[in-house]
Amino acid sequence: MDPEPTEHSTGGVSVPRQPPSAQTGLDVQVVSAAGDSGTMSQDTEVDMKDVELNELEPEKQPMNAADGAAAGEKNGLVKIKVAEDETEAGVKFTGLSKEELLKVAGSPGWVRTRWALLLLFWLGWLGMLAGAVVIIVRAPRCRELPVQRWWHKGALYRIGNLQAFVGSEVGSIAGLKNHLDYLSTLKVKGLVLGPIHKNQEDEVNETDLKQINPALGSQEDFKDLLQSAKKKSIHIILDLTPNYQGQNSWFLPAQADVVAAKVKEALSSWLQDGVDGFQVRNVEQLTNASSYLAEWQNITKNFSEDRLLIAGTKSSDLQQIVNILESTGGDLLLTSSYLSNSTLTGEHTEMLVTKYLNATGSHCRSWSVSQAGLLTAFIPAQLLRLYQLLLFTLPGTPVFSYGDEIGLQAALLSGQPVEAPSMLWNESSSSNTASSVSLNMTVKGQHEDPGSLLTQFRRLSDLRGKERSLLHGDFHALASSSGLFSYIRHWDQNERYLVVLNFQDVGLSARLGASSLPAGISLPDSANLLLSTDSARQSHEEDTSLKLENLSLSPHEGLLLRFPFVA
């Protein structure tokens, strides 16, 4: 039996309690105060907004439900959602519509603003373009770099007597391989090796330019050396002077054609094996030397433009030197005794250098004091540092013999010519020297000494290989005090280098004149000291700025100074 509906008085209006099974969509029943009941139509439905919901009993209050859910209403009551304040909702900003934006964008004010901004943009762009064009047009053009091969980019290092260089090591060629790391520290670009071929004194038929002397190693040893040297970027130049153990380097004049044919065969053979260049010495003894040298030069160049031919002569005559160079088209590298004629004064050395540069013109140039000998055989010990600086900073390829980097002395034996001295690796390497050797005369002793001749050699070799003004820069001699030789090396917009050499045994003050310099080149008031051959000054004043008007030099001192390019 259904329970009786209960009544709740609300001041004259009774709201009957519906059974749980009642549908919420039915009409609400009301009971009058007198107890009569009836059904309220939708037209007379009580406005539920006027009903105090909090006066309903808890069990008669509506239960919350998810949005739009029909379930969850308790006791048949209708859930009533009271509308939010419409005034408050009306102030919410929803932005401009598309039509409103188009209307505003088309207004006269915005149209003028857009055109003004567009005009400013293009004017700025065109101004920047015009400025860039002006800068490019007015900027000085860079000089075109000359074509340079590997032998133009650093020093060459001669090892004429392989056994003397490697010492008592078994297998001279294999021993040389063990010293490649040392040669890498010298930053040399090429190694002039030998002669090391089979040669019986004055016997042309017993001379084979294509075979290694068995006393020095095997063909396989030499090929292994080639590969190891290439990995360290050291080029191997093979000396093919035929009769190097005999009286005449080219045998008898009547045998010239036979010897020349042997040289041609050897060139082709060794080029195929990977040799980077060749040297022949004492060419003044070779009959019709100019034509033979031109032919051999063609063989090397036809194989590769990156192959080198060096000719050596004992001559110090400038005209003979120029004739040899011109006979081969100027690509030949020639070593000679030209600088050995110097009277070791600044004025005479300057004269020799400027005459040589003027006479050789665009030909390849090299700088050495002989075709094979040590510096100490021609230069006194107090000038060795000066000559290192000179050879590394002149325009051309510097060529040194093994031991020049440590001041190795030639050993003179009574009644015999100068013999190749042993390389002084340490105190125990002096088997054929005439006097005892101290540690500071050896590679071991000079290796870590910042003031040693070896340290200076390494530093100059490094600079020579990377600074454009020293690689291929122009040369200009400066007027200076008596006893001095000074010059500038410069290239385009790169840093300039000033070299001042004091050949005197007394201190001198340099008075440098720049009147002979070309337009655009001038001496600054001061320059930075990069290197001094005076080790005491080097340790205290390196990288300091020196006033050129008060530049003083110690006896036999050379200075390398650097100053920037100024437009």
C-alpha positions in Angstrom: 0.0 0.0 0.0 1.4 3.3 -1.0 2.3 5.6 1.9 0.1 8.6 2.5 1.5 11.8 1.1 2.5 14.3 3.7 1.9 18.0 3.6 4.2 20.9 4.3 2.6 24.2 4.9 4.1 27.3 3.2 1.7 29.9 4.3 -1.4 28.9 2.5 0.0 26.7 -0.2 0.5 23.1 0.4 3.0 21.1 -1.7 2.2 17.4 -1.5 5.1 15.0 -1.3 5.1 12.7 -4.3 6.0 9.1 -4.1 9.4 8.1 -5.4 7.8 6.6 -8.4 6.2 9.8 -9.5 7.3 11.2 -12.8 8.9 14.7 -12.6 7.0 15.7 -15.7 3.6 15.3 -14.1 1.5 18.3 -12.8 2.3 19.3 -9.2 -0.6 18.6 -6.8 -1.5 21.3 -4.3 -3.8 21.1 -1.3 -5.8 24.0 0.0 -5.8 25.0 3.6 -9.3 23.5 3.9 -7.9 20.1 2.9 -9.2 20.0 -0.7 -6.7 18.7 -3.2 -6.4 19.3 -6.9 -4.1 19.5 -9.8 -2.4 22.7 -10.8 -2.2 23.3 -14.5 0.8 24.7 -16.2 -0.9 28.1 -16.5 -1.2 28.3 -12.7 2.1 26.6 -11.9 3.8 28.0 -8.8 6.9 30.0 -9.7 9.6 28.0 -8.0 11.8 31.0 -7.9 9.6 32.4 -5.1 9.9 29.2 -3.1 12.4 29.4 -0.3 14.3 26.2 -1.0 16.2 26.4 2.2 12.9 26.0 4.0 12.4 22.6 2.5 13.4 19.7 4.6 16.8 18.3 3.8 15.4 15.1 2.3 13.3 17.3 0.0 16.2 19.4 -1.4 17.3 18.5 -4.9 20.5 16.5 -5.4 23.3 17.8 -7.6 23.9 16.0 -10.8 26.1 16.3 -13.8 25.3 18.9 -16.5 22.2 17.9 -18.3 21.7 14.7 -16.3 18.1 13.7 -15.7 19.0 11.3 -12.9 19.8 12.2 -9.4 16.7 14.3 -8.4 15.4 13.4 -5.0 11.8 13.0 -4.0 10.5 14.1 -7.5 11.6 17.7 -7.1 12.5 19.7 -10.1 16.1 21.1 -10.1 15.8 24.8 -10.8 18.9 26.8 -12.1 18.7 30.4 -11.3 20.0 32.6 -14.1 23.2 34.6 -13.5 23.1 38.4 -13.3 22.7 39.4 -16.9 24.2 42.8 -16.3 27.4 41.2 -15.0 27.5 38.8 -17.9 27.1 41.7 -20.4 30.4 43.3 -19.6 32.5 40.3 -20.7 34.7 41.4 -23.7 34.5 39.1 -26.7 36.8 41.1 -29.2 36.0 42.6 -32.6 34.3 40.5 -35.2 35.8 40.0 -38.6 33.5 42.6 -40.1 34.4 45.1 -37.5 38.1 44.6 -38.0 37.8 45.0 -41.8 35.8 48.2 -41.2 38.5 49.6 -38.9 41.4 48.5 -41.2 39.8 50.3 -44.1 39.6 53.6 -42.3 41.7 56.5 -43.8 43.9 56.8 -40.7 45.1 53.2 -40.8 45.5 53.2 -44.6 47.9 56.2 -44.3 49.8 54.6 -41.4 50.3 51.4 -43.4 51.6 53.2 -46.4 54.0 55.3 -44.3 55.5 52.1 -42.6 55.8 50.3 -46.0 57.6 53.3 -47.4 60.0 53.5 -44.5 60.8 49.8 -44.8 61.8 50.1 -48.4 63.7 53.3 -48.0 65.7 51.6 -45.1 66.3 48.5 -47.2 67.5 50.5 -50.2 69.7 52.7 -48.0 71.5 49.6 -46.5 71.9 48.2 -50.0 73.5 51.4 -51.2 75.8 51.6 -48.2 77.0 48.0 -48.8 77.7 48.8 -52.5 79.7 52.0 -51.5 81.7 50.0 -48.9 82.6 47.3 -51.5 83.5 49.8 -54.2 85.6 52.0 -52.0 87.3 49.2 -50.0 90.8 48.4 -51.3 91.0 45.3 -53.4 92.9 42.4 -52.0 95.9 41.4 -54.0 95.7 38.1 -55.8 97.8 35.5 -54.1 100.7 34.1 -56.1 100.7 30.4 -57.0 102.8 28.7 -54.4 104.1 25.1 -54.1 105.2 23.4 -50.9 108.8 24.4 -51.3 107.7 28.1 -51.3 106.1 27.7 -47.9 109.0 26.8 -45.6 112.6 25.7 -45.3 114.4 22.8 -46.9 116.7 20.6 -44.8 119.7 18.9 -46.3 121.1 15.6 -45.1 124.1 15.0 -47.4 125.7 12.3 -45.2 123.0 10.0 -43.9 125.3 8.0 -41.6 126.7 11.2 -40.0 123.2 12.4 -39.3 121.7 9.2 -37.7 124.9 8.3 -35.8 125.7 4.7 -35.0 122.1 3.3 -35.6 122.0 0.1 -37.5 120.5 0.8 -41.0 120.8 4.5 -41.8 117.5 4.8 -43.7 115.6 3.0 -41.0 117.4 5.3 -38.5 116.3 8.4 -40.3 112.7 7.3 -40.0 113.1 7.4 -36.3 114.1 11.1 -36.5 111.1 12.3 -38.5 109.4 13.5 -35.3 112.4 15.7 -34.6 112.3 17.1 -38.2 108.6 17.9 -37.7 109.5 20.1 -34.8 111.7 22.1 -37.1 108.7 22.9 -39.4 110.7 22.1 -42.5 108.8 21.4 -45.7 111.3 19.2 -47.5 114.1 16.8 -46.7 117.0 16.8 -49.3 118.5 13.3 -48.9 121.7 11.9 -50.1 123.1 10.9 -52.6 122.3 7.4 -51.4 122.4 5.4 -54.7 125.0 2.8 -55.7 128.2 4.4 -56.9 131.7 3.1 -57.4 134.2 5.8 -57.5 134.8 7.1 -61.1 133.1 3.9 -62.5 130.1 4.9 -64.6 129.1 1.4 -65.4 129.1 0.5 -61.7 126.8 3.4 -60.9 123.1 2.7 -60.7 121.0 5.8 -59.9 117.9 3.6 -59.4 119.3 1.4 -56.6 119.9 2.2 -53.0 123.4 1.7 -51.6 123.1 -1.6 -49.7 125.3 -0.2 -46.9 122.6 2.4 -46.2 119.5 0.2 -46.5 117.2 -1.5 -48.9 114.6 -0.3 -51.5 111.9 -1.4 -49.1 113.5 0.7 -46.3 113.4 3.8 -48.6 109.8 3.2 -49.7 108.8 2.8 -46.0 110.6 6.1 -45.3 108.6 7.8 -48.1 105.3 6.7 -46.6 106.2 7.7 -43.1 107.5 11.2 -44.2 104.3 11.9 -46.2 102.2 11.2 -43.0 104.1 14.0 -41.3 103.9 16.3 -44.4 107.6 16.2 -45.1 108.5 15.9 -48.7 111.5 13.8 -49.8 113.9 15.2 -52.3 116.5 12.7 -53.6 120.0 13.8 -54.5 121.0 12.1 -57.8 124.5 13.6 -58.2 126.0 10.6 -60.1 129.6 10.2 -59.1 129.4 11.6 -55.5 132.2 9.4 -54.3 134.6 10.3 -57.1 136.7 13.2 -58.1 134.3 14.6 -60.7 130.6 14.5 -59.8 129.7 13.9 -63.5 132.5 11.5 -64.5 134.4 12.5 -67.6 133.1 15.1 -70.1 133.1 12.4 -72.8 130.6 10.3 -70.7 128.1 13.2 -70.3 125.5 11.7 -72.6 125.6 8.3 -70.9 125.3 9.9 -67.5 122.4 12.1 -68.7 120.6 9.0 -69.9 121.0 7.4 -66.5 119.6 10.4 -64.8 116.5 10.5 -67.1 115.8 6.8 -66.3 116.2 7.4 -62.6 113.9 10.4 -62.6 111.1 8.5 -64.1 111.6 5.5 -61.8 111.7 7.5 -58.6 108.8 9.7 -59.6 106.7 6.5 -59.9 107.8 5.5 -56.4 106.6 8.7 -54.9 109.7 10.9 -54.6 108.7 14.6 -54.4 111.8 16.1 -56.1 115.5 15.8 -57.0 118.8 17.5 -56.5 121.9 17.5 -58.6 125.1 19.3 -57.4 128.2 20.7 -59.0 126.3 21.4 -62.3 129.2 23.7 -63.3 131.1 20.4 -64.0 128.4 19.1 -66.3 129.0 19.7 -70.0 126.1 21.6 -71.6 124.4 21.8 -68.2 121.7 24.2 -69.2 120.1 21.9 -71.9 120.3 18.9 -69.6 118.7 20.8 -66.7 115.9 22.0 -68.9 115.2 18.4 -70.1 115.2 17.1 -66.5 113.0 19.9 -65.4 110.4 19.1 -68.1 110.3 15.4 -66.9 109.5 16.4 -63.3 107.0 19.1 -64.3 105.2 16.8 -66.9 104.8 14.2 -64.2 103.3 16.8 -61.7 103.6 20.5 -61.2 104.1 19.7 -57.5 107.5 18.1 -58.2 110.8 20.0 -57.6 114.2 20.1 -59.2 117.1 21.6 -57.4 120.5 22.4 -58.9 123.5 23.2 -56.9 126.7 25.0 -57.9 129.9 26.1 -56.2 129.8 29.3 -58.2 129.3 32.6 -56.6 129.1 34.6 -59.8 125.7 36.2 -60.2 125.6 36.2 -64.0 126.3 32.4 -64.1 123.5 31.9 -61.6 121.1 33.9 -63.6 122.0 32.0 -66.8 121.2 28.7 -65.2 117.9 29.9 -63.9 116.9 31.3 -67.3 117.8 28.1 -69.1 115.0 26.2 -67.3 112.3 28.8 -67.5 112.7 30.1 -64.0 111.1 27.2 -62.1 114.4 25.6 -61.0 115.5 26.1 -57.4 119.3 26.9 -57.4 121.6 26.8 -54.4 125.0 28.4 -54.7 127.9 30.0 -52.8 126.7 33.5 -53.7 126.3 34.7 -50.1 129.6 33.2 -49.0 131.3 36.2 -50.7 130.0 38.6 -48.1 132.5 40.6 -46.2 130.1 40.2 -43.2 129.2 43.9 -43.1 125.7 45.3 -43.3 126.4 47.4 -46.4 128.0 44.5 -48.4 125.3 42.1 -47.4 122.6 44.6 -48.4 124.3 45.1 -51.8 124.5 41.3 -52.4 120.8 40.7 -51.5 119.4 43.6 -53.6 121.5 42.8 -56.6 120.3 39.1 -56.5 116.7 40.1 -56.1 116.8 42.5 -59.0 118.7 40.1 -61.3 116.4 37.1 -60.6 113.2 38.9 -61.1 110.3 36.5 -61.1 112.5 33.3 -61.0 112.3 31.0 -58.0 114.8 32.0 -55.3 116.6 30.2 -52.6 118.9 31.4 -49.8 121.9 29.5 -48.5 125.6 30.1 -48.1 126.6 27.1 -50.1 125.2 24.1 -52.1 125.9 21.6 -49.4 128.1 22.9 -46.5 127.3 23.9 -42.9 126.8 27.5 -42.0 129.7 27.3 -39.6 132.0 26.6 -42.5 131.4 30.1 -43.8 129.9 32.2 -40.9 131.6 32.9 -37.5 129.7 31.7 -34.5 128.7 35.2 -33.3 126.8 35.7 -36.5 124.9 32.4 -36.7 121.8 33.8 -35.1 121.9 36.8 -37.4 122.2 34.6 -40.5 119.3 32.4 -39.4 117.1 35.5 -39.1 118.4 36.8 -42.5 117.7 33.6 -44.4 114.3 33.0 -42.9 113.0 36.6 -43.7 114.3 37.2 -47.2 111.9 36.5 -50.1 112.6 33.0 -51.3 113.1 29.5 -49.9 115.7 29.1 -47.1 117.9 26.1 -47.4 119.9 24.7 -44.4 122.1 21.7 -43.8 121.6 19.4 -40.9 123.2 20.8 -37.7 122.7 24.5 -38.8 119.8 24.7 -36.2 122.2 24.0 -33.3 125.4 25.6 -34.7 127.1 22.3 -35.5 130.8 22.8 -36.2 132.6 21.2 -39.2 135.4 18.8 -38.3 138.7 19.6 -40.0 141.0 16.7 -40.5 144.6 17.4 -41.4 145.3 17.0 -45.1 141.8 16.2 -46.0 138.7 18.2 -47.1 136.0 19.0 -44.6 134.2 15.9 -43.5 130.6 15.7 -42.5 130.5 15.9 -38.7 128.3 13.7 -36.6 124.9 15.2 -35.6 125.2 16.1 -31.9 122.0 14.4 -30.5 123.6 14.3 -27.0 127.1 14.3 -25.4 128.0 10.8 -26.7 127.4 11.7 -30.4 130.8 13.4 -31.0 132.8 10.6 -32.5 134.5 12.6 -35.2 134.7 16.1 -33.7 138.0 17.6 -32.9 137.0 18.8 -29.4 134.8 17.7 -26.5 131.2 18.6 -26.6 129.2 20.3 -23.9 125.5 19.6 -23.4 124.4 23.1 -24.6 125.9 22.2 -28.0 123.6 19.3 -28.5 120.0 18.8 -29.5 119.3 17.4 -26.1 120.7 20.4 -24.3 119.1 23.0 -26.6 115.7 21.4 -26.9 114.0 23.0 -23.9 116.3 26.1 -23.5 114.2 29.1 -24.5 117.4 31.1 -25.3 119.0 28.5 -27.5 119.8 28.6 -31.2 117.6 25.6 -31.8 114.6 27.4 -30.2 115.2 30.5 -32.4 115.4 28.3 -35.5 112.1 26.6 -34.7 110.3 29.9 -34.0 111.6 31.5 -37.2 110.6 28.4 -39.2 107.1 28.5 -37.8 106.7 32.2 -38.6 108.1 31.8 -42.1 105.5 29.2 -42.9 102.3 31.0 -41.8 102.8 34.8 -42.1 101.9 36.1 -45.6 104.2 39.0 -45.5 107.1 36.5 -44.9 105.7 33.9 -47.3 105.4 36.0 -50.4 105.5 39.7 -49.3 107.3 42.5 -51.0 110.8 43.5 -50.0 112.1 47.0 -49.5 115.5 47.8 -48.1 115.7 50.8 -45.7 118.4 53.4 -45.4 120.0 52.9 -42.0 123.1 53.6 -40.0 126.5 52.3 -41.1 127.0 48.7 -40.2 123.3 47.9 -40.3 121.1 46.1 -42.9 117.4 46.7 -42.5 114.4 46.0 -44.6 110.6 45.7 -44.6 108.5 42.7 -45.7 104.8 43.4 -46.4 101.9 41.9 -48.2 98.7 43.8 -49.0 96.6 44.4 -45.8 98.5 42.0 -43.6 100.9 42.8 -40.7 104.2 44.2 -41.7 107.6 43.0 -40.6 110.7 45.1 -40.0 114.1 43.4 -39.8 117.2 45.2 -38.5 120.6 43.5 -38.5 123.7 44.7 -36.8 126.8 43.0 -38.3 129.2 45.0 -36.2 130.9 43.9 -32.9 129.8 47.2 -31.2 126.4 48.4 -30.3 124.7 50.7 -32.8 121.7 53.1 -32.8 119.4 52.6 -35.9 118.5 55.6 -37.8 116.0 54.2 -40.3 115.0 56.2 -43.4 111.7 55.4 -45.2 112.2 57.7 -48.2 112.5 54.7 -50.6 109.3 53.1 -49.6 106.4 52.9 -52.1 103.2 54.8 -51.7 101.0 53.4 -49.0 103.9 52.0 -47.0 105.3 54.0 -44.1 107.2 53.4 -40.9 105.3 53.7 -37.7 106.6 55.5 -34.6 106.9 52.2 -32.8 106.7 48.5 -33.4 106.3 45.3 -31.3 109.4 43.3 -30.7 108.7 39.8 -32.0 112.3 38.3 -31.8 115.8 39.3 -30.8 118.9 37.3 -31.4 120.1 38.6 -28.1 118.6 36.0 -25.7 118.7 38.4 -22.7 116.7 41.0 -24.5 114.3 38.4 -25.9 113.4 37.2 -22.4 112.8 40.7 -21.1 111.4 42.7 -24.0 109.5 40.2 -26.1 106.1 41.6 -27.3 106.9 45.1 -26.0 106.6 48.2 -28.1 109.9 49.8 -29.1 110.3 53.4 -30.4 111.9 53.2 -33.8 113.5 56.6 -33.4 115.5 55.4 -30.4 116.1 51.8 -31.6 119.4 50.6 -30.3 121.1 47.2 -31.0 123.7 45.2 -29.2 126.8 43.9 -31.0 125.8 41.3 -33.7 122.1 41.6 -32.7 119.2 41.1 -35.1 115.7 42.3 -34.4 112.4 41.2 -36.0 109.6 43.7 -35.3 106.0 43.7 -36.3 103.5 46.5 -36.9 99.9 46.5 -38.2 98.6 47.5 -41.6 96.9 51.0 -41.5 94.5 51.9 -44.3 
